[in-house]
Amino acid sequence: MKISNLHHIDTMSSHYYRPVLLRFHALFHRASGYTLRTVEMSRLDFRFNPQNFVQSLVFFSKSGITDLTKMKIHKLLFFADKLHLIRYGRPIIGDEYFALDHGPLPTSADDDLDTAEDLAIGVDDAAVRTHFGGYLTLKSTGEWPVIAAVGPENYGVFSRSELKVLSEVVERFGRMSASKLRKLSHEDPAYVLADKNRPQGKRAPMPYESFFEGETDKAMLEVASVEQEDRDFAAIVG
């Protein structure tokens, strides 16, 4: 075999194995110790799951939570996503979170709830139900509108671990008022980190890595990071 051909094969081999070596180096670097330095770091990127969002609200409502105002929903979803992420390496609804004056806010969920409130202005219950796939309605019986389940649920969208975490969230936080949950969320390390340099009235991103802030066991952060690399690679080659 000619030397030029050997050089060609060696070049191809180097090109082929370089991503593998880089991946191994990244894994070794993370295994040696993961430190959260700034809130700007954002490697974990999950896609918002509208079905899980709607069915989470159905689950909360059918579990006996009757005061599902927008603020309370924001906090319940935050705690549910955080608990599932740090235990199983992924959130339940996968929304994008920001720190605001009233605590963590899931942006896509908030947009959906805003739309429902706009539809309800015309007292169009049918439009609200349609917006939520026939699973939810909006009631204006108190100071703030509340979400309530209507019709059958569809918990088949959830994994066992997701149902387990949702049940725990109902048990731990379901009886708390929205104001109590707001105060509790302000004490969460992820919110404290994002809120540190946030100007009053503005919002600051809460990357999913920050959800592990203050946790002694970050094993699931390693799992989530590896899975994120797989998603990134699939997006490049796909």
FIGULO-299482 format. One record per residue (C-alpha): residue number from 1; x negated, y negated, z negated; residue in three letters. Coordinates in steps of 0.25 Angstrom, whole numbers. Last residue first. Example, Ala and Ser with C-alpha at 12.3 -4.5 7.8 and 13.67 -1.06 7.14 Angstrom:
<rs>
[2; [-55; 4; -29]; SER]
[1; [-49; 18; -31]; ALA]
</rs>
This chain:
<rs>
[238; [122; -57; -46]; GLY]
[237; [107; -58; -47]; VAL]
[236; [106; -71; -55]; ILE]
[235; [120; -69; -62]; ALA]
[234; [115; -55; -66]; ALA]
[233; [102; -60; -72]; PHE]
[232; [110; -71; -80]; ASP]
[231; [119; -60; -85]; ARG]
[230; [108; -51; -89]; ASP]
[229; [101; -62; -96]; GLU]
[228; [113; -65; -104]; GLN]
[227; [114; -51; -108]; GLU]
[226; [100; -52; -114]; VAL]
[225; [103; -65; -121]; SER]
[224; [116; -59; -127]; ALA]
[223; [108; -46; -132]; VAL]
[222; [98; -55; -138]; GLU]
[221; [108; -64; -145]; LEU]
[220; [115; -51; -150]; MET]
[219; [103; -48; -158]; ALA]
[218; [103; -62; -164]; LYS]
[217; [104; -57; -179]; ASP]
[216; [102; -68; -189]; THR]
[215; [112; -77; -183]; GLU]
[214; [111; -92; -186]; GLY]
[213; [112; -96; -172]; GLU]
[212; [117; -84; -164]; PHE]
[211; [128; -93; -158]; PHE]
[210; [117; -102; -153]; SER]
[209; [114; -92; -142]; GLU]
[208; [128; -94; -137]; TYR]
[207; [125; -109; -133]; PRO]
[206; [133; -119; -141]; MET]
[205; [133; -131; -132]; PRO]
[204; [135; -145; -138]; ALA]
[203; [147; -154; -138]; ARG]
[202; [149; -169; -140]; LYS]
[201; [157; -176; -150]; GLY]
[200; [146; -179; -160]; GLN]
[199; [133; -176; -153]; PRO]
[198; [128; -162; -154]; ARG]
[197; [114; -161; -160]; ASN]
[196; [116; -150; -171]; LYS]
[195; [130; -146; -165]; ASP]
[194; [124; -135; -157]; ALA]
[193; [116; -128; -168]; LEU]
[192; [128; -131; -178]; VAL]
[191; [137; -124; -169]; TYR]
[190; [129; -112; -167]; ALA]
[189; [126; -111; -182]; PRO]
[188; [141; -111; -186]; ASP]
[187; [144; -121; -196]; GLU]
[186; [153; -130; -186]; HIS]
[185; [160; -117; -183]; SER]
[184; [165; -116; -197]; LEU]
[183; [170; -130; -198]; LYS]
[182; [178; -128; -185]; ARG]
[181; [183; -115; -190]; LEU]
[180; [188; -122; -202]; LYS]
[179; [195; -133; -194]; SER]
[178; [201; -122; -185]; ALA]
[177; [207; -115; -197]; SER]
[176; [202; -102; -202]; MET]
[175; [211; -90; -202]; ARG]
[174; [205; -84; -189]; GLY]
[173; [190; -86; -193]; PHE]
[172; [185; -73; -199]; ARG]
[171; [196; -63; -196]; GLU]
[170; [199; -69; -182]; VAL]
[169; [184; -70; -179]; VAL]
[168; [183; -55; -183]; GLU]
[167; [194; -51; -174]; SER]
[166; [188; -58; -163]; LEU]
[165; [174; -52; -166]; VAL]
[164; [180; -38; -165]; LYS]
[163; [188; -41; -153]; LEU]
[162; [175; -45; -146]; GLU]
[161; [167; -33; -151]; SER]
[160; [178; -24; -145]; ARG]
[159; [177; -30; -132]; SER]
[158; [188; -40; -128]; PHE]
[157; [196; -42; -115]; VAL]
[156; [205; -30; -119]; GLY]
[155; [211; -40; -130]; TYR]
[154; [222; -44; -120]; ASN]
[153; [233; -49; -129]; GLU]
[152; [248; -48; -127]; PRO]
[151; [257; -60; -127]; GLY]
[150; [255; -74; -133]; VAL]
[149; [243; -78; -141]; ALA]
[148; [242; -92; -148]; ALA]
[147; [233; -104; -146]; ILE]
[146; [236; -116; -155]; VAL]
[145; [239; -130; -152]; PRO]
[144; [234; -140; -163]; TRP]
[143; [242; -148; -173]; GLU]
[142; [253; -136; -174]; GLY]
[141; [262; -129; -165]; THR]
[140; [256; -131; -152]; SER]
[139; [255; -117; -146]; LYS]
[138; [246; -113; -135]; LEU]
[137; [248; -99; -128]; THR]
[136; [239; -87; -126]; LEU]
[135; [239; -74; -118]; TYR]
[134; [246; -77; -105]; GLY]
[133; [233; -79; -98]; GLY]
[132; [229; -91; -106]; PHE]
[131; [232; -101; -96]; HIS]
[130; [245; -94; -93]; THR]
[129; [249; -95; -108]; ARG]
[128; [246; -110; -107]; VAL]
[127; [254; -112; -95]; ALA]
[126; [266; -104; -100]; ALA]
[125; [266; -113; -113]; ASP]
[124; [267; -126; -105]; ASP]
[123; [270; -136; -116]; VAL]
[122; [265; -146; -106]; GLY]
[121; [253; -149; -116]; ILE]
[120; [251; -134; -117]; ALA]
[119; [244; -134; -103]; LEU]
[118; [234; -144; -109]; ASP]
[117; [232; -135; -122]; GLU]
[116; [229; -123; -113]; ALA]
[115; [219; -130; -105]; THR]
[114; [212; -135; -118]; ASP]
[113; [212; -121; -123]; LEU]
[112; [205; -116; -110]; ASP]
[111; [195; -127; -111]; ASP]
[110; [192; -124; -125]; ASP]
[109; [190; -109; -121]; ALA]
[108; [180; -113; -110]; SER]
[107; [172; -122; -120]; THR]
[106; [171; -114; -133]; PRO]
[105; [169; -125; -143]; LEU]
[104; [161; -124; -156]; PRO]
[103; [164; -134; -167]; GLY]
[102; [173; -146; -168]; HIS]
[101; [163; -157; -165]; ASP]
[100; [158; -148; -153]; LEU]
[99; [148; -137; -151]; ALA]
[98; [150; -130; -137]; PHE]
[97; [153; -116; -133]; TYR]
[96; [153; -109; -120]; GLU]
[95; [163; -97; -120]; ASP]
[94; [159; -83; -120]; GLY]
[93; [173; -78; -124]; ILE]
[92; [168; -66; -133]; ILE]
[91; [153; -69; -135]; PRO]
[90; [142; -60; -132]; ARG]
[89; [130; -53; -139]; GLY]
[88; [138; -44; -148]; TYR]
[87; [137; -49; -162]; ARG]
[86; [132; -63; -160]; ILE]
[85; [141; -65; -148]; LEU]
[84; [153; -59; -154]; HIS]
[83; [152; -68; -166]; LEU]
[82; [149; -81; -158]; LYS]
[81; [161; -79; -148]; ASP]
[80; [171; -76; -159]; ALA]
[79; [166; -88; -168]; PHE]
[78; [167; -97; -156]; PHE]
[77; [180; -92; -151]; LEU]
[76; [186; -94; -165]; LEU]
[75; [180; -108; -166]; LYS]
[74; [186; -113; -152]; HIS]
[73; [199; -106; -156]; ILE]
[72; [200; -114; -169]; LYS]
[71; [198; -127; -161]; MET]
[70; [208; -124; -150]; LYS]
[69; [219; -120; -161]; THR]
[68; [222; -105; -163]; LEU]
[67; [230; -107; -176]; ASP]
[66; [238; -94; -176]; THR]
[65; [226; -84; -178]; ILE]
[64; [234; -71; -181]; GLY]
[63; [225; -61; -173]; SER]
[62; [234; -63; -161]; LYS]
[61; [230; -77; -160]; SER]
[60; [215; -74; -161]; PHE]
[59; [216; -62; -151]; PHE]
[58; [224; -71; -141]; VAL]
[57; [213; -82; -143]; LEU]
[56; [202; -71; -140]; SER]
[55; [210; -66; -128]; GLN]
[54; [210; -80; -122]; VAL]
[53; [195; -81; -123]; PHE]
[52; [192; -67; -120]; ASN]
[51; [199; -69; -107]; GLN]
[50; [193; -82; -104]; PRO]
[49; [178; -76; -105]; ASN]
[48; [168; -88; -105]; PHE]
[47; [155; -83; -99]; ARG]
[46; [143; -81; -108]; PHE]
[45; [130; -88; -106]; ASP]
[44; [119; -85; -117]; LEU]
[43; [106; -93; -114]; ARG]
[42; [109; -106; -119]; SER]
[41; [98; -114; -127]; MET]
[40; [103; -128; -129]; GLU]
[39; [107; -125; -144]; VAL]
[38; [92; -125; -147]; THR]
[37; [82; -116; -154]; ARG]
[36; [89; -103; -156]; LEU]
[35; [78; -93; -159]; THR]
[34; [77; -79; -153]; TYR]
[33; [66; -70; -158]; GLY]
[32; [56; -60; -152]; SER]
[31; [68; -53; -145]; ALA]
[30; [71; -65; -137]; ARG]
[29; [57; -66; -132]; HIS]
[28; [57; -51; -129]; PHE]
[27; [70; -52; -121]; LEU]
[26; [65; -64; -113]; ALA]
[25; [52; -57; -110]; HIS]
[24; [60; -44; -105]; PHE]
[23; [68; -53; -96]; ARG]
[22; [56; -60; -90]; LEU]
[21; [50; -46; -88]; LEU]
[20; [62; -41; -81]; VAL]
[19; [64; -54; -73]; PRO]
[18; [49; -52; -68]; ARG]
[17; [51; -37; -65]; TYR]
[16; [56; -39; -50]; TYR]
[15; [46; -50; -46]; HIS]
[14; [34; -43; -52]; SER]
[13; [38; -30; -45]; SER]
[12; [40; -38; -32]; MET]
[11; [26; -45; -33]; THR]
[10; [20; -31; -36]; ASP]
[9; [27; -25; -24]; ILE]
[8; [22; -37; -15]; HIS]
[7; [7; -36; -21]; HIS]
[6; [8; -21; -18]; LEU]
[5; [12; -24; -4]; ASN]
[4; [1; -34; -2]; SER]
[3; [-9; -23; -7]; ILE]
[2; [-5; -14; 4]; LYS]
[1; [0; 0; 0]; MET]
</rs>
